[in-house]
Every structure is written in C-alpha cells, then in structure tokens.
Amino acid sequence: MVEMLEEEQNDLPGSLKIEENRPPILRFGLQEPMQIGNLVLSSRFHLSPLAGYTNLPMRQTLRELGGLGLATTDLINAKGLLMGSRKSLELIATQQEDRPLAVQIYGNDSNEMVQAAQWLENYGASVIDINMGCPVRKVVKGGGGSAMMCDTTGAVIRLVEKVVTGVKIPVTVKMRLGWDDSQLTAPYFAREFEKIGVKALTIHGRTRAQGFHGKVNRAGIRAVVEAVEKIPIFGNGDIRTITDAEQMFTETGCAGLAIGRGALANPYIFQQLNYWWHTGEPLEIVGYEAHLNIMRIHVQRLIEWRGEKFGCIQFRKIAPWYCRHLRTGKPIQQMLVRLETWDQFLSIDQQLRDLGTPKDWHHHSRNEIPVPAGPISHW
Ligand SMILES: Cc1cc2nc3c(=O)[nH]c(=O)nc-3n(C[C@H](O)[C@H](O)[C@H](O)COP(=O)(O)O)c2cc1C
C-alpha cells in the first residue's frame, strides 16, 4: 500500500522524478552541487527579490514545488531593521523550512550595514545579500543603492568589505550592469568584490537607466563572469522558459540563474528548470488546475500570515499577475483585485474551476509581465 502510494505520488503531474543516485551531468562544465562559499545549494535556480511579493507565504509556496535552491527576502532597510521597524520585522518573518534564506539589505552607512548583517546572522539568515540597485531617491542621493555603481573611488568596496568581515555567513551582492551605457561598472565591482571575499553575485543584465526596457544584455553579464576568477554569478533578467535559461547559461557562462517575475508568472518554473537541468528533458506539463491550486494555497498562506483582511489586501497586488497567467479575463480580475474574504476567494476559485482550462492556455506564460511604475521600474 505504502509502495503504491509512493508510486502514485511520483506520477503526479509536475512531480520531480530525478533518480537519486544519478551521476552529476556537469552541464555546461559547471560543478555540482552549486555552492555559495560553504553553503551547498540544492539547485542553481534562485528566487530574485521582488519587493512587495517575496514574503514568507510566497517563498513557502515556491519552495514546496521544488527546484528552488535559494530564496531571498524583499529588500530591507538596514537602519529600519536596527530600529526594530515593524515593516522590516514583518519582511524577515521566516520559519525552519524557509532555508536557505538570503536577506537582502541596503544602506550607505557601513556601521549600520555591519550591525544589520550581524543581527540577521544571529536571527538565522543563511546569506546576506547587499543591494546595489536600490533606486529610491533618498538612498541614491546619499550615495547608496544604485548610485553605488557610480562610485569607483573604493568607498563602496570598503563598505562591502566591512560587512564581509563582520559576519561568518556568506555575503553576496546584487547589481545591474551599471548606471548607464557609458558607465558599465559591474565587471570592475565584481572583480573587486571577489578579492574582498564576496561569495556570489547576481547580475540583472540591464543598466539602471534602462529600467526594464529593452533586451537583457547577455554579453554584459558575460563580461562580469569573465571578470571574476571563481565565484558564481547568477544571471538575471527575463527568464521565463527552458530556452531562456539555456541561452543565459550558454551565452554568459553564468553558474546559476535568479528568477523574479518569471516565478510570479509560473510558480512551477524552478521545478521545471531543475528537472531539465538534471535530465536534459522538459518536465511533464503541469495542468491548469495545478496552477489554480497554487493560487489557492498562496491566498491561504497570506491569510494565515496577516489575517483575513490584510492577507486579502496583500493578495490584491499579486492578483493581476495570476490573472494574466491563468487568463481569467477582466471580470474575475476585477473581483480578485478587490478581494475581501476567504469565502469570496473560494467562490471565485470555484468559478474558475467550473470554466475549465482556457483555450490555448499554456503552462508557461510568454505574456509580458508589467512592472509597476515608480521606483520599482529601476530595480
Ligand atoms: C516588483 C519588483 C520588485 C523588485 N524588488 C527588488 C528588490 O527588492 N531588490 C532587488 O535587488 N531587486 C528587485 N527587483 C528586481 C528583480 O529582482 C530582478 O532583478 C528583475 O525583475 C529582473 O529579473 P526578472 O526578469 O526575472 O524579474 C524587483 C523587480 C520588480 C519587478
């Protein structure tokens, strides 16, 4: 009976069927397993931070689907954290299964950054990720966030070095290619960061000036990969499918991928990529209902996390992304972006199930994923 159940489980659509004793493939010559310093990752696919989205309920939901090697919190203000700001504490809410967890911090005061990193190390963070892409005017004006990419005087390197030496856990940095096309400073920073002990970098293949427009510059990411000796680089930007992933690996030589919006569009993306990585095959297509189940679990978790009222309010923000992917149509989207109660959600969920899979629906969405206007557009 137990054996049968196990077999049945393996046959569930979308379940991972990677043989345990399979020898590592060393695809594209990369070492298995991937490591960040001494931290061994179960996959080379990493959730990129999405402020307002990558909270505990989303991370839990994605982790359960498998294939996710490392997840990150939203960006946390180092000063706010040290002052015990309620928002910061909410953003770092975690639990035992939510590991390995990188906590992303930003700030331009090196003492605050070190203290915040030490606090987080004691709290149980697996990795400290320093954000060099924060576009908020207040931060940029003070020389922090993405303005750091213009400062090649050595001050930024010293700030990061203080954080690296202040904690025992690995420190990583996330950045864009540079401020604009005339200042592609990412290779310079990558080289210097490696020298002072940064253990991995995530590179979004656009400049700050580019926002989210235009194509990801894979040659730019490649220049960063070539600038370092051995630390892993996570290529980032616009990965939605296995083909996108393969191109990112082959054209940049990166060691892993960071995926943000693609995970909102298709929560199964990590599982699918990891399966492809280990087997060379695409994973059996996950049906529409399985995607509906994920949305339901996600709403349920948001409600468990913040209570019914605020959980529903939090979901309103995510709803348009789900609606695009699930092709729910405008009327249902209108209801979901005004969601107030769990019962209301259950009735909408039932309507979607009754309507069945939309014609021409595909498990991975190639839809353009809109980026909210405002500071986010320069992350
Ligand atoms: C809504 C939104 C919020 C973001 N928040 C952050 C953040 O807090 N920290 C960060 O380093 N990048 C942030 N980013 C950038 C993403 O992590 C990622 O670099 C970018 O979206 C490109 O990758 P993708 O095409 O896989 O989404 C954000 C992007 C979006 C769209």
The ligand as an SDF file (V2000), in Angstrom:
LIG
                    3D

 31 33  0  0  0  0  0  0  0  0999 V2000
    8.0230   44.4450   -8.4170 C   0  0  0  0  0  0  0  0  0  0  0  0
    9.5080   44.2990   -8.3840 C   0  0  0  0  0  0  0  0  0  0  0  0
   10.1790   44.4310   -7.1730 C   0  0  0  0  0  0  0  0  0  0  0  0
   11.5730   44.2860   -7.1190 C   0  0  0  0  0  0  0  0  0  0  0  0
   12.2140   44.3770   -5.9110 N   0  0  0  0  0  0  0  0  0  0  0  0
   13.5660   44.1810   -5.8370 C   0  0  0  0  0  0  0  0  0  0  0  0
   14.2590   44.2250   -4.5860 C   0  0  0  0  0  0  0  0  0  0  0  0
   13.6820   44.4050   -3.5060 O   0  0  0  0  0  0  0  0  0  0  0  0
   15.6000   44.0470   -4.6070 N   0  0  0  0  0  0  0  0  0  0  0  0
   16.3010   43.8100   -5.7670 C   0  0  0  0  0  0  0  0  0  0  0  0
   17.5160   43.6480   -5.7220 O   0  0  0  0  0  0  0  0  0  0  0  0
   15.6580   43.7360   -6.9430 N   0  0  0  0  0  0  0  0  0  0  0  0
   14.3270   43.9050   -7.0060 C   0  0  0  0  0  0  0  0  0  0  0  0
   13.6800   43.7880   -8.2150 N   0  0  0  0  0  0  0  0  0  0  0  0
   14.4370   43.3440   -9.4030 C   0  0  0  0  0  0  0  0  0  0  0  0
   14.3440   41.8240   -9.5860 C   0  0  0  0  0  0  0  0  0  0  0  0
   14.9210   41.1220   -8.5110 O   0  0  0  0  0  0  0  0  0  0  0  0
   15.0500   41.3670  -10.8840 C   0  0  0  0  0  0  0  0  0  0  0  0
   16.3870   41.7830  -10.8410 O   0  0  0  0  0  0  0  0  0  0  0  0
   14.3830   41.9560  -12.1310 C   0  0  0  0  0  0  0  0  0  0  0  0
   12.9780   41.9290  -12.0380 O   0  0  0  0  0  0  0  0  0  0  0  0
   14.8120   41.1930  -13.4000 C   0  0  0  0  0  0  0  0  0  0  0  0
   14.5750   39.8280  -13.2780 O   0  0  0  0  0  0  0  0  0  0  0  0
   13.2280   39.0880  -13.7960 P   0  0  0  0  0  0  0  0  0  0  0  0
   13.0730   39.4270  -15.2480 O   0  0  0  0  0  0  0  0  0  0  0  0
   13.4860   37.6250  -13.5450 O   0  0  0  0  0  0  0  0  0  0  0  0
   12.1020   39.6490  -12.9860 O   0  0  0  0  0  0  0  0  0  0  0  0
   12.2980   43.9900   -8.3030 C   0  0  0  0  0  0  0  0  0  0  0  0
   11.6110   43.8520   -9.5160 C   0  0  0  0  0  0  0  0  0  0  0  0
   10.2270   44.0140   -9.5640 C   0  0  0  0  0  0  0  0  0  0  0  0
    9.5210   43.8460  -10.8770 C   0  0  0  0  0  0  0  0  0  0  0  0
  1  2  1  0
  2  3  1  0
  2 30  2  0
  3  4  2  0
  4  5  1  0
  4 28  1  0
  5  6  2  0
  6  7  1  0
  6 13  1  0
  7  8  2  0
  7  9  1  0
  9 10  1  0
 10 11  2  0
 10 12  1  0
 12 13  2  0
 13 14  1  0
 14 15  1  0
 14 28  1  0
 15 16  1  0
 16 17  1  0
 16 18  1  0
 18 19  1  0
 18 20  1  0
 20 21  1  0
 20 22  1  0
 22 23  1  0
 23 24  1  0
 24 25  2  0
 24 26  1  0
 24 27  1  0
 28 29  2  0
 29 30  1  0
 30 31  1  0
M  END
$$$$
